[in-house]
Amino acid sequence: MARKNALGRGLGALIENADEVTHKRETKPAASINEIDIDKIEVNPWQPRTKFDQERLNELSESIKQIGIVQPLTLRKIGPDKYQLIAGERRFRASKLAGLTKVPAYIRTADDDTMLEMALVENIQREDLDPIEVAISYQRLIEECNLTQESMSERVGKKRSTIANYLRLLKLPAEVQLGLVEKQIGMGHARAIISVEDPRAQLMIFDETVKNDLSVRKVEQMVRDLNNGTENKKPSKAKKNLPEEYEALKSQLSTFFRTNIQFSRADDGKGKIVIPFTSDDELEKIISILDKAK
């Protein structure tokens, strides 16, 4: 029981020299672990993760009821009696479910730009994000924090090739990205599909993969056949190019909306134009562009 009570008080009760450990891990010296009222903490508005698995939250909540929070949250002070999460939202949510009134936390100083970077990096490293959420986080680090792939590699401890592979996922059609998010396909399938240049061929392969529950190896073979020009007539149809005037229109629309527009037209004149987006921020930008064009 003594061990359980010690765990319930957090990491500081387990490790006598917790401050020394913290000093080694943080880029700046951190204060000792603080016990903060949970109702004085608000979530991070720059949190890149939008979905949390309720079953896993419940499991973590039960664990916290039994042994407490082993890994403290990381907060910044935003008012006399108010804090904002930098890292650890899953632990924070589970703690609320467990009925905790106080949680162990490190208090750090961070401006908004630094906070965004820290939140993104922490999530990439520690949270079970889906591949598209990881890719979006990398993209935000590039666009909003002005990081290069090399500097990101150092911060998150991933190879540059790994980061590049995730970023390439954002070039896939929206339907394929959604399939990856919903686990209809895996990363191996997505890496194979993205090696095909034609978006319509990518969609065709995705549909076949989901419909027939194809293995990664079979998808890779389909892609090789298609790229070698030896696939059956269905992929050949997917490779059919748009007339030059429609290719020009597609290019103009893609430039206008700053995204890879999907444009299709059948022989009977019917078709569709799809404006894909991979985040709420991208959707807001598209809406803003449309508003300005009125």
Protein Blocks (a to p, Z undefined) as FASTA:
>chain_A
ZZmmmmmnojklmmmklmmmmmmmpmbdcdddddddfklpccdfklmbfbdcfklmmmmm
mmmmmnopfbdcddddfbfkbccdfbhplmmmmmmmnopabdcdddddddfklmmmmmmm
mmmmmmccdfklmmmmmmmmmmmnopafklmmmmnopafklmmmmmmmmmpcfklmmmmm
nomacfklmmmmmmpmblklmmmmmmmmmmnopafklmmmmmmmmmnopacfklmmmmpc
cdfklmmmmmmmmmmnopacdddddfkopacdddddfbfklmmmmmmmmmmmZZ
